[in-house]
Structure formats: structure tokens, C-alpha cells
Amino acid sequence: MNITRSLAATALGLILIAAPSVGDTQSFRSGQPIMWGADTVEYQGSSVTLIGRAEVTQGEARMRADRISGIDQSGSIDRIEATGNVYFVTPEQTIRGDRAVYTPGNDTIVLSGDVILTQGENVMTGASLTYNTRTESARMDGGSNGRVQGVFYPERSGD
């Protein structure tokens, strides 16, 4: 499984947490070109690190951070780390954290450090979010006060 497919699954899972019945039209799509950019690129062995306004985009989904490392030019990925002002953005939602680690071996992405998930007006906050891309299970853990908090606005019908 590649990072783009995993991030797509993560986005879909997080959407399901925030609001049921949202489609996956904004997800990363396998087979689409992957674009990336940064202020600086470091290459060691076969690993690429994007530094400064680092960004990876596929379709309408985008991951931004101060630094994204672990990208292998051959296309195999053992672990991807994004640090500093991490954002995962689709047309439907934005997920923000201080750090994200994706591990394909266990199909898990973990966002940590003041995690904020927004979809429209709906907002959920916590200290860390763990999502399994295979089982589509997710868990948000509380912040310094030990609580996950959220504000959800019901859909209005007939307004």
C-alpha cells in the first residue's frame, strides 16, 4: 500500500468520524500522478526529504508540513514522517497536527500535537489521532486536560 492510498483512507475515516454520509470524491487516488515540492530537497541513498513548505499532492488531496521524510524514489515506503505545521487537506476537510507518522507495515497513521480536525463548521480537537487504514478504525485521545472536544452542527433540512 502506498502513502497516497493510506492518506486517502485516513481522510475518509476522519470524515466518517466528523460527519456520516460523506463520499470519498476528495480522496487520494491510486494511479494518479504524485506531485511534490519544497524549498529544499535532500537525497540520501534512495530516501528523499522535503524541507521548508514541503508538500505532497495527488488529485485534490494535499499534505503539507515543514518537513516530510521517508519518501523512497523506488516507490516503496517503510515509514513516512511529517513534522512541523502538518496539514492534510481535501475539499471536504482539514486535519492539522504537529507531527504525523505513517507506517504501511501496520496500516496506521498517527497525528499528534494539538490535533484539529475540521469539516465545514464541525471541529474536533485532541492530543493525538490514530487511524488504521485497513480496518478504518480511529481513535482520538485527549489533550493536556485529558479530553477530546468537538463542536458539531446538525444538517439543516428545509432551510
C-alpha positions in Angstrom: 0.0 0.0 0.0 1.4 3.4 -0.8 1.2 6.6 1.2 -1.4 8.2 -1.1 -3.8 5.3 -0.7 -3.2 5.3 3.1 -3.8 9.0 3.4 -6.9 8.7 1.3 -8.2 6.0 3.7 -7.2 8.2 6.6 -9.1 11.1 5.2 -12.2 9.0 4.6 -12.0 7.6 8.1 -11.7 11.0 9.6 -14.6 12.3 7.6 -16.7 9.4 8.9 -15.8 10.5 12.4 -16.8 14.1 11.8 -19.9 13.6 9.7 -21.5 10.4 8.4 -22.6 10.1 4.8 -19.7 12.0 3.1 -18.4 10.5 -0.1 -14.8 9.9 -1.0 -14.5 12.0 -4.1 -11.8 14.1 -2.5 -9.5 11.1 -1.6 -6.1 10.4 -3.0 -6.5 8.0 -6.0 -4.1 5.2 -6.9 -2.6 5.7 -10.3 -2.8 9.5 -10.3 0.4 11.4 -10.5 2.0 12.4 -7.3 3.4 16.0 -7.2 5.7 17.3 -4.6 7.6 20.5 -3.8 9.7 22.1 -1.1 12.2 24.9 -0.6 15.0 22.3 -0.2 15.3 18.6 -1.1 17.8 16.3 0.5 18.6 13.0 -1.1 20.5 10.2 0.8 20.7 6.7 -0.5 17.2 6.3 -2.0 15.4 8.4 0.5 14.1 11.9 -0.2 13.4 14.5 2.4 11.4 17.6 1.6 12.2 20.7 3.8 10.5 24.0 4.0 7.0 24.4 2.7 7.1 20.7 2.0 4.0 19.5 0.1 2.8 16.2 -1.5 -0.3 16.4 -3.7 -2.3 13.8 -5.6 -5.6 14.7 -7.1 -7.5 17.0 -4.8 -5.7 15.8 -1.6 -2.6 17.5 -0.2 -0.2 17.0 2.7 1.8 20.0 3.9 4.5 20.2 6.6 7.7 22.0 7.4 9.4 18.7 6.7 8.4 15.4 5.1 10.9 12.5 5.2 10.9 8.8 4.3 9.9 9.1 0.6 11.8 6.4 -1.4 12.4 7.1 -5.0 11.7 3.5 -5.8 8.2 3.9 -4.5 8.5 1.6 -1.5 7.7 3.1 1.8 8.6 1.8 5.3 7.7 4.9 7.2 6.8 8.5 6.4 7.2 11.3 8.9 5.9 14.8 8.6 6.9 17.3 11.2 6.1 21.0 11.9 2.7 22.5 11.0 1.4 19.3 9.4 -1.8 19.7 7.4 -3.8 17.1 5.4 -6.3 18.9 3.3 -9.1 17.8 0.9 -12.0 19.7 -0.5 -14.1 18.4 2.4 -11.8 18.6 5.5 -8.6 19.8 7.0 -6.6 17.9 9.6 -3.9 19.7 11.5 -1.2 18.4 13.9 2.4 19.0 14.9 3.6 15.6 13.6 2.3 12.7 11.5 3.8 9.2 11.1 2.5 6.8 8.6 3.6 3.1 8.8 2.4 0.9 6.0 3.5 -2.3 7.8 0.7 -1.9 10.3 -1.6 0.3 8.1 -1.5 3.1 10.7 -1.2 6.8 10.6 -0.7 8.8 13.8 -1.2 12.5 14.1 -0.1 14.1 17.3 0.4 17.5 19.0 -2.8 19.7 19.2 -4.7 17.7 16.5 -7.6 19.7 15.0 -10.0 18.1 12.6 -12.4 20.4 10.7 -15.1 19.6 8.2 -17.3 22.5 7.3 -18.3 24.1 10.6 -17.6 20.8 12.5 -14.5 20.7 14.7 -12.9 18.0 16.8 -9.7 18.5 18.9 -7.4 16.2 20.9 -3.8 15.4 21.5 -3.4 12.5 19.1 -5.4 10.7 16.5 -4.6 7.1 15.4 -6.2 5.7 12.3 -5.9 2.2 10.8 -6.3 2.4 7.1 -7.1 -1.3 6.7 -9.8 -1.6 9.4 -10.9 2.0 9.1 -10.9 2.3 12.9 -9.9 5.6 14.5 -9.2 6.8 18.0 -8.7 10.5 19.2 -7.1 10.9 22.5 -7.5 13.9 24.8 -5.1 16.8 25.2 -3.5 18.3 28.3 -6.8 18.4 30.0 -7.4 14.8 29.1 -10.4 15.4 26.9 -11.4 15.2 23.3 -13.6 18.1 22.4 -15.8 18.8 19.5 -18.5 21.1 18.1 -20.9 19.5 15.5 -23.6 21.3 13.7 -26.5 19.1 12.6 -27.5 19.3 8.9 -30.4 21.6 8.4 -33.3 20.4 6.2 -35.8 22.7 4.6 -33.9 25.9 5.5 
